[in-house]
Amino acid sequence: SSLQEIVVQHSTNTPAASPTDFVTWAKIDANGKVFVYVYPASGSTSQAIVTKLTPMHILPVAFNTNCPTVSVWIPIDSLGSVAALPDVGSVRLVTDPFRNFGPIIRRLGDTRIHGPEARVKWPLALGQGITVGVLSDDCGSIELAGNSLLASVKVLDDSYNIDLSTGAVADTGHRTHEGLAMLDIVHSVAPAAKLAFAQGVRCITDFCNNIRNLAQMENCNVICDDITFFEEPFFEDGDVANAISDVVHNHDVFYVTSAGNFANIVDSFNFVGMQNTIAGAITSVNNFNGLPYNQIYLPSGMSYDIRLQWDEPFHAPLNHFRLLLTDGTGQVTYSASSNDEALQTIEITNNGLYSEYINIIVELDGPLQGNPRLVLLAYNSDQYYFPTDKNGALSILGHAMSADVMACGAVDASSPTFPEPFSSMGPSNGIRGISGFGVSHHSIRTDRHKPDVMGPDDVSTSVPGWPSFSGTSAAAPHVAGLAAMVRSALVINGKPNTVARVRSCILKGITDAEPGTKWSPIMGNGLVDAVGALTEATK
């Protein structure tokens, strides 16, 4: 529905305005091209799509035969022709990912995981011979060229928000150097490890390509990211999870990711219908605790990214649900009703002078087949306002649910007994399919125990603009640095340096899990401990 609206606005020279206003968040360049994902139809491939687009003078921005999704700028006038190609299954707008950083407070995380004691006791296990790769937004390779830490980083791709024709920064406001702050934390834990960086936020295809490039081109033994694309499937392994599975199983990479900062913005539920009247028609909508809607507060100038996914094959759902927004009078102001995928998206910005309340409606479109679980996510740019209905459970999303990653939640470095209130909780949404590159068996299901571990946040860094760092984005690189220490300890002690062995050392080394339990959906297996992990690695 968003692409249809863009086509209408473009063909009629209509400015973006109520009721849909999609052009305010679509990526459209000065030449009238829009940035989209093109996914192949059943039985087709990404290579077949590129072959068909080439004669139309449409070239992909990011493409890999191992990844089905093609990322490409398409002239708005050509969207209909591309969508009509037999090899094309769906066309969807590219939107920005979420990077899991939070409010800024100053603490020291390395001390909390007993890094200093471990480095004194095992001075030859500081990450020697290990390369850690980080994927985030950017590492400031242009703006911070004289930074001493940056001088030691092998920068594979720092092109996010860079004008590739001139090499200049396109918009400094979108380059936060968060990747360098993550590298700083890795370096503080494992100071002898080599460092590498690649951006992963321009699009999912870039993300997948750079996961493989860090493993294959830079020989990274450990990779860490803090990225979540809300277009990643919530109920099955998608492109990113499959790329991770590839490097873990074929290149022996230990992969760490942030569990996410979504506990306050996710509502997971089974559809319970109630009658409601929308635009004069009686329809079936989800019952949110007696109301036909979930409500959000939208101050002036704030943006919301609202997603709905449900537990069916992502590219071939049986049921169809519409996502609607209504104002205080019940008037529908936004809607999303794509039938191609088990995903609906609305992104809105309040450009008015006054704050307003917005009602989110989940409407059943057609008969209900079975009773699939749904996830409704409402992320706002301020991160301080949450939907009325939220349960926080099952809020670990996308590739953070992969069996091949160590998903890391966050605890405050000053009081690590409980998770941060925003830290995503598990176990998972129940994964359709099994982990493994290129594998998708929809009849097999598993509830994966996520998060795996916790790391400290509210920590200090030496990176300009990041005197302190919060969120699961700050927690995950502590675990990546610890993994580098463990891998170097295994090597110098002649132990098998496998992904499974590294994982075992980290988990067995945890000593402060929740009392009376080892794993919980809130704290995972507990806060990582460098001394405990290296003790296991040197036994």
N, C-alpha and C positions, 0 to 999 in steps of 0.2 A: 504493500500500500504506500510505503514511503517513496519507492522508485516511481510508482504511478503518479504520485503527486508532483514529484520533480519534473517528470515529463510534461504534465499539464501546465505547471508554472512556466517552464521553459518555452513551450510552444505558444503560450498566450501572453508572454511577457508579464505575467502576474507576479508581483513581489511576494515574498514569503510572508504569510499572514495567517491569522486564525481562519479556519479551525485547525490546520495541520502544521504549518510552520516547520516542515521537515528540513527545508533548505538551510535553516540556521545551524544544523549540526552535520549535514552531509558534506563530504569533502569534494568541492567543485572548484576547478581552476579557472583561470581567466579565459581559457579557450572553450569553455562550455563542456568540459569533460568531468565525469564523476568517478570517484575511486570506489571500485566494487570488488567483491569476491564472486567468482564464477565457479560453480561446482558442477561436475559432470553428471549426466544422466546415468541411470543404471546401465552397466555394460560398457560405458565409455570411460575415457581417461583424460587427465589434464593435458597430455600431449595432443590428443585429438582436438581438444578445444583450442589450443595454441595454433595448431595447423589450420583450423577454420578461421581464426581471427586474423592470421597474418595477411591473407589477400584483402582483408578489410582495412589494412594499415593500422591495426590495433595490436600493439606489442605489450607483453606482460611486464609489470614492474618486478614481480617476484614469481618464480616458477621453478618447480623441481619435479621430475617424473616420479619421485617417491612420495610426493604430496598431491592429493587429488585437487586441492583448491588452487585456483589461479587468481592472483591479485593483479588488477589491471585498471588503467584509466580508460574509460569508454565515453565517446561523445554522447551526450544526452540523446541526440537525435537517432543514435544507433542502438539504444538500449533495447528497443522492441525487436530489431533484427537479430541481435545477439541472443536474446531470450528465446527466440523462435528456432534457433539452431537445434537440430535433433540431438546433438551431443551435449547440450546444456540442460542440466537438471534444475538449477536455481541460480538466481542473481541476487546478491544481497549487499547492502552498503557496508563499507569498511568504517568501523568506529574505533575510537581510541580505547586502549586497554586500561585496566586499573593497576596502579602500582601501589603496593601495600605499605605505604608509609603513613604515619599518624602525627599527632600533635608533638611539638618539640619540648623536650625536657632533658636536662643534663644528668647522665649517670655513666658508669663504666661497666660494660658487660663482660669484658675479658676476665676481670677479677671474679665475677659471679660464677663463671664456669670453671674456675681454678686453673686458668691458663698460665699465670706466672709460676705456680708451683710445678705444673707439668713441664714447662720449658726448662726449669732449673734441674729437675730430676732426670729428664731425657733430652739433653742438649743436641743429640743427633737425630731427633725426631721433630724438627721444627718445620717440616714440609720439604726437606731437601729432596731433590729429584722429582718433585710433584708440581704439576701445573694446574692452577685453578682458574677456570673461566667464569666470568660473570655476564649475565644478560640482564639489561635494564633499559632505561631510556637513553642516557648518554653518559660519557665519562669526561666531558669537558676538554677534549683533545685540542680544540681550537682556542677556546676561551682561557684555559688554564695551562697553556703550553709549557710554562716554566715550573709547574708543580713537580716537586721531587718524587712523589709517589708515582705520578703519571709517567715520569721518565722511565720507570721500570715496568710499565704495562705494555704488552703487545696488543695494540689496538687493531682488531680485525675489521670492525665496521662501527663507525661513530657517526653515521649519516643521518640520524633522526633529526628532522627539522633543519636540514642543511639543503641549500640550493645546490644541487649537484652540478649545475652548469657553471657556477661561479666559485663554489666551495665556501661561500659565506653563510653565516647563520641566518636563517629565514625569520625566526622569531625567538628572541632570547628568552621570552617568558615560558616557552615550552621546553627548554633545555635546562634541567635542574641539576645535572651532574650527580644524580642519585647513584648511578652506576659506580662512580668513583668513591662515593661514601661507602658503598658495599665492599669495594676492593680494599678500602682502608681498614675495615673491620677484619676481613680475611687476613690481611697483612699483619694486623696486631696480634692475631691468634697464631698464625703460621708464618713468621717473618722470613723463612728461607724458601717458601714456595714461590715459583714463578707465577706471574699474573697475566691474564688475557681478558679482553673485553670485546663484546659485540652487542649492538643494539638489537632489541627484539620487539619493539613497540609500533613500528610503522604499519605492520599487518601480520596476520597469522603466518602467511607464507614466508616472510622474512624471518620470523621467529623460528620456524621449523628449519629453514635453511641454515641459520646461524647456530642452532643447536648442533647440527651435523658438522658445520664448518669448524666450530671450536674443537670438536672431537677429532676430526679427520685432518684438518690443516694445522692446528696448534697442539695436537696431541694432549688435550686436557684430560687429566685423570679425575678431576672433580669439576662439576659444573653447577652453578647456583643461579637461580632467577627469582625475581619478585613480581612477575607479570601474570595477570589474569585477563584473558579476553572473554568477555561475557558471551561471545559467539561460540566459545568452546562448548561441546555437549556437556550437560550436567549429569547425564545418566548413562553415558557410555564413553569409551576411549575415543577421542577424536584425533585430528591431525597432529596436534602438539604431543599428546600422550604417545602416539605411535612413533613420532620422531625421537622422543626420549627413550622409548623401548629399544629402538634401533641402536642408539649409541651405548646404552647400558649393556645390551647383550652382544653386540658386535664390536664394540670398542672399549669395553671394560671401564665405562665411566660411572663414577658414583655421583648420583644426581640429587641435589637438594633444591627444594622450592619453598617459598613462603606459603603457609596454609591459607592465608587470606585474612582480611579485616572486615568480614561480612556478618559477624554474629548479630549485629544490631539492625541489619537491613534485609534479612532473608526471612520469608515465611514459607514453610514447607507444609503441604496439606494434600489430602485427597478431596476431589471435587464433591461438594455437597450442594445440590441444586436448590434454589428457591426462585419463585417467580418474581419478575421485576419488569416494569414497563420502560422501554427505551425507545425514544422517537415514536411513541404512539403504539408500539408493538409489544406484546407480552413475550418475554423470553426467559430462558433459564440461566441464572448466574450463580456464582459461588456464594455460599453463605459464610460470611466472616463474622462469627459470633453474633448472629442475629441480624446483621446488616448486609445489604447487597453489595458492599464495597469495602475496600481497605483505604484508609485516608492518609494523605501526606500533607505537610505544611510547606508552602512554597513562598519564601520571602522574596521580595523584589531583588532581581539580579541573580538569583540562584538557579542552577540547572539540576535536573534529575535525569538519570539514566534508568529506565524501567524495563525489566526483562521478565518474560514468562517462558518457562520451559516445562515439558512434561515427559513422563516416563514411557516413551515409545521410540521406535527407531527414528533417529534424528532426521534423516533425509526421506523417510517414508512413514509418517505418522498415520495411525488409523483414525484417531480423534482429532478434531480441530477446535481450538479455543481462540476467541477474539479477545484482545486487550483493549479496553476502552477507558478514557478519562472523561469525567464529567465535572462541571462546575457546581456551585452551590444551588443553582436552579434546576439541576438535572440535565442540562444541555450537554450533549456529547461534544467535546472540544478536540479530542484526538482519538484515533483508532488505529489498530494494527491487526490485519486479518490475513496474513500470508498462509497458504495451504501447502507450501512446498516443504516446510521443515517444522519440527516440534519446537519452534522458537517464535516469539513475537517481541518486537522492540519498539519502544517509544522513548525519544529523548526530547526534553522540553526545557525551555528557559523562560523565566518570568521577566519579560522586558517592560512590564508595567511599573507604575509608581508604588503600588500597594501590594502587600502580602496577600496570599489567598490559600484556601484549602482546596485540595484536589482529591476527588474520589477515583480510586482505581477499581475497575470492574473487570472480572473474568467471566466471559460469556461463553457458554457452550454453543458451538456452531454445528448443528446436526445431532443425530442420536448419540448417546453415550455408549461406547463399547468398552466393557470392563470398567475399571475405576483406577486409572493411572494416577500416580502421585505427581503433584505439580510443585514447582518452585517459583515463587514471585520475589523478585529482587528490586529494590528501589534505592539506588545509590545517588546521593547528592554531593555536589562539589564542595559543600561546607563541612560535611561529615559529622555534623552535630544534630541533625534532624533525622528522625526515623519514622517509618510507617507505623500506624496505630497497631496493626496486627503483625507481630513478628515472634518467632519462637527460637531463632538462633541455631536450633538443631539442624543438622544436615546442611551446614552452610559452607562446607569445603567443596569448592566447585572446580570444574575443568580438570586440567592435568594434575592438580594437586591431589586428586583422588587416585592417580595412577599407582599400580602396585610396584612400579619401578622407581618411584621417587621417595625421598625422605621428606615428608611434608612437615614444616616447622611452624608451630604456633608461638605466641609471644607471652612472656611474663615480665612484669616490671623488674628491672635489675635491682631495685631497692627493696622489693618485697615479693619474692618469686613463688610464694605459696599458691597463689591463684593466678589464672590467666588474665590477660588484659580483657576488659569487657567487650572489646571489638574482635578479639581473636576467634577465628572461625572454629566451629565445633563439628565433630563427627557423629557417627562413624563415617558414613558416606550416604549418598542417595540410593545406594543399591546399584551396582554397575552392571549394565547389560554388556555382555561380551567378556572376553578375557584379555589380559594384557599380552602384548606381543606385536611386533611390527607387522602391519598388514593383516592382522587377524581380527575378525569380527563375527562372533557366534552369538546371535541375539537370543538363543535359547538358554545360554549359560549366564547365571547371575551370581554375584557375590557382594556382600557388604564388607567393604575394606575398612580396616581399623585405622582411621585417620582422626586427628593428626598423629604422626609417628612420635615426635619429640617436641619439646619446647626449648626456645632460646631466649636470651635476655634482650629487651628493648629499653628505650629511654636511656640511650648510651651516647657517649661523646665520640666525635671523629675530628680529624685534622683537616678535613676538606672545606675550603671556603664555601660559605653558605650552609654548611652542615655542622655547626658546632655541637649539635646534638641530633639524635636520630631515633624515631619511634616507629612502632608498627612491626608486623611480621617481616617486612623488608629488612629491618635491622636485625631481627632474630636469626633469619636464615643464614647470613654469611658467617655468623659465629659457628654454626654447625658445619658449614663448608670448610672453614679454617681447621676445625677439629678433624674433619675427615682427611684433610691433607696431612695433619700430624700423624694420624693413625696409619695412613698408607706408608709414610716414610718410616714409621716404627716397625711395621711389618716387614719392610724390605731389609732394614739393617739387622733384624733379628731372624732373617731367613724364613719367615712365615709366609704362607700363601697370601698374596696381595690381591684378593678377589673382592668384588663388590659385596658379595654375601658376607665375607669375613669382616670387612669394614663396618657393615651394618650391625653385625653381631657384637663387635667390640664396643660400638657406641651405645647400643641398647643395654648390653650387660653391664656397662660402666656407670649407668645411671643409678644413683643412690637415694634420690629424694623424690621418688614418685609419690603419688597420693597415698596417704596412710591406708594400709589394708588392701591395696590393689596395685597391679603393675601397669595396666593400660586402662585409660578411661577416655570417653569421647570429649572430655573437656581439657585434660592435661596430657593426653597421649600416654607415652611411657615415662614422662617426667622431664625435668630440666637436664640437659646434657652436662656431663662432667668430664673435663679433660684428663684429670688424674685417673679416674675410674676407667675411661676408655683406653688410655695408654697402658694401664696396668693389665688390662685384658689383652692388648696387642703384644705385650712383651712376655706373657706367661710362657 
